[in-house]
Amino acid sequence: MQILPDFGQGDSSYNAAGGQEGLRQLARDFYHAMNTRADAAVIRAMHPADLDESIDKLARFLSGWLGGPSLYREKYGPISIPRAHGHLAIGTAERDAWLACMAQALEQQDYTPEFKSYLLKALSVPAERCRTRD
């Protein structure tokens, strides 16, 4: 019987994601998906032309959110997901496009299938909290 890591406990998810370098790669692949997917055009338009800061913010947010260092807070201060996205028109289509980009990015990572599934399901919670309409 195989014993799976207890994702969501301590820093187990942060470590499963490859630490900060793994999360930076995930963020880069996520924004690459957003740049290339037709269903993500609306959410891509919500971001600046230069995605370097967006990549940095996502990787830093994921670090703390997954039990690693609170790098987002260190650089940008505290974050409230709903407040940070409150000025954007995010409905179910935009939420779903965001999750589709993340699913595509996750497929490119050298994560276990169990962790990919766990992470996509877990990320559906903050993705839903970003919704401002519908």
Backbone torsions as a table, in degrees:
resi	resn	phi	psi	omega
1	MET	NA	126.8	180.0
2	GLN	-84.9	133.4	176.8
3	ILE	-99.4	121.4	-178.5
4	LEU	-89.2	149.4	176.5
5	PRO	-58.7	150.0	179.6
6	ASP	-88.0	77.6	-178.6
7	PHE	-56.8	143.6	-179.8
8	GLY	90.0	-4.3	179.0
9	GLN	-106.4	126.0	179.4
10	GLY	56.7	-132.6	-179.8
11	ASP	-103.2	20.4	-177.1
12	SER	-61.3	-39.9	-179.9
13	SER	-71.9	-40.5	176.8
14	TYR	-57.8	-45.9	179.6
15	ASN	-67.9	-39.2	178.7
16	ALA	-63.6	-28.0	179.4
17	ALA	-83.4	-1.3	178.9
18	GLY	87.9	22.2	179.4
19	GLY	65.3	-158.7	-174.7
20	GLN	-64.6	-39.0	179.9
21	GLU	-66.3	-39.3	176.7
22	GLY	-63.3	-38.7	179.4
23	LEU	-71.5	-34.1	175.7
24	ARG	-64.6	-40.5	178.2
25	GLN	-65.9	-42.3	177.2
26	LEU	-58.9	-44.9	-179.7
27	ALA	-64.2	-41.6	177.3
28	ARG	-61.9	-44.9	-179.8
29	ASP	-67.2	-35.0	177.0
30	PHE	-61.5	-49.4	-178.6
31	TYR	-71.8	-26.6	172.5
32	HIS	-64.4	-43.3	177.0
33	ALA	-60.9	-42.5	-179.9
34	MET	-63.1	-34.4	179.1
35	ASN	-71.4	-23.1	-170.5
36	THR	-113.9	-15.8	-178.1
37	ARG	-86.7	129.4	178.1
38	ALA	-62.5	-36.4	-178.4
39	ASP	-72.9	-4.8	179.9
40	ALA	-107.6	6.2	-176.5
41	ALA	-57.9	-40.0	-178.1
42	VAL	-66.5	-44.4	-179.8
43	ILE	-73.9	-29.9	175.9
44	ARG	-62.0	-39.3	-179.3
45	ALA	-65.6	-16.3	177.7
46	MET	-80.5	-7.0	-176.6
47	HIS	-108.1	159.5	176.2
48	PRO	-68.6	161.2	179.0
49	ALA	-58.8	-44.3	178.2
50	ASP	-88.7	117.5	-174.5
51	LEU	-91.9	4.9	-176.3
52	ASP	-56.5	-46.0	-179.7
53	GLU	-68.9	-37.0	177.9
54	SER	-62.7	-42.2	177.1
55	ILE	-61.9	-45.8	179.6
56	ASP	-60.9	-45.8	-178.9
57	LYS	-63.3	-43.6	-179.7
58	LEU	-64.2	-46.8	-179.4
59	ALA	-62.0	-41.6	179.8
60	ARG	-68.6	-41.3	176.5
61	PHE	-59.8	-49.0	-178.2
62	LEU	-61.1	-33.9	178.6
63	SER	-56.3	-55.8	-179.5
64	GLY	-68.3	-38.9	-178.0
65	TRP	-64.6	-31.1	-179.3
66	LEU	-94.3	11.8	174.7
67	GLY	94.6	6.2	176.8
68	GLY	-92.4	-162.6	179.7
69	PRO	-61.2	147.3	-179.9
70	SER	-83.1	67.0	-173.7
71	LEU	-72.3	-30.7	178.1
72	TYR	-63.9	-50.1	-179.0
73	ARG	-59.1	-41.7	-179.0
74	GLU	-58.6	-38.9	-174.9
75	LYS	-97.1	-41.1	-171.6
76	TYR	-111.3	-9.8	-177.0
77	GLY	93.4	-175.8	-178.2
78	PRO	-66.7	154.2	179.7
79	ILE	-125.4	138.5	168.5
80	SER	-119.2	112.9	-176.5
81	ILE	-53.3	-51.3	-179.4
82	PRO	-62.3	-41.9	-178.6
83	ARG	-66.7	-39.8	-178.4
84	ALA	-64.6	-26.3	-177.1
85	HIS	-111.2	3.0	-174.6
86	GLY	-60.4	-25.6	-178.9
87	HIS	-84.2	-3.8	-176.3
88	LEU	-103.2	146.7	177.0
89	ALA	-86.6	89.1	-178.0
90	ILE	-113.5	114.5	176.5
91	GLY	-112.7	-165.2	-178.2
92	THR	-65.1	-35.8	179.2
93	ALA	-64.4	-41.8	179.9
94	GLU	-69.0	-41.3	175.8
95	ARG	-59.2	-46.1	-178.3
96	ASP	-66.3	-35.7	176.8
97	ALA	-65.4	-41.0	177.9
98	TRP	-60.3	-46.5	-180.0
99	LEU	-65.6	-34.3	177.2
100	ALA	-66.0	-39.6	175.7
101	CYS	-62.9	-42.2	179.9
102	MET	-67.1	-40.2	178.1
103	ALA	-60.7	-42.7	178.6
104	GLN	-63.7	-43.5	179.3
105	ALA	-64.5	-40.6	179.8
106	LEU	-62.6	-36.4	179.3
107	GLU	-63.1	-23.6	-178.9
108	GLN	-85.6	-9.5	-177.3
109	GLN	-88.7	155.5	177.7
110	ASP	-90.8	53.4	178.2
111	TYR	-99.8	158.9	174.9
112	THR	-67.5	153.1	176.1
113	PRO	-57.2	-35.6	179.6
114	GLU	-64.2	-41.5	-179.7
115	PHE	-70.5	-40.0	176.8
116	LYS	-57.3	-46.6	179.8
117	SER	-63.9	-46.1	178.9
118	TYR	-58.8	-48.6	-174.2
119	LEU	-66.1	-42.1	179.2
120	LEU	-63.5	-41.8	177.6
121	LYS	-64.4	-44.0	179.9
122	ALA	-63.5	-39.5	-179.1
123	LEU	-70.4	-15.6	176.7
124	SER	-65.9	-23.0	179.5
125	VAL	-70.4	-56.9	177.0
126	PRO	-65.1	-29.9	177.1
127	ALA	-61.6	-41.8	177.8
128	GLU	-67.5	-37.1	-179.5
129	ARG	-67.9	-18.0	176.0
130	CYS	-77.4	-19.4	-175.5
131	ARG	-61.9	131.7	-178.5
132	THR	-118.6	-1.7	179.5
133	ARG	-152.5	177.6	-176.9
134	ASP	74.9	NA	NA
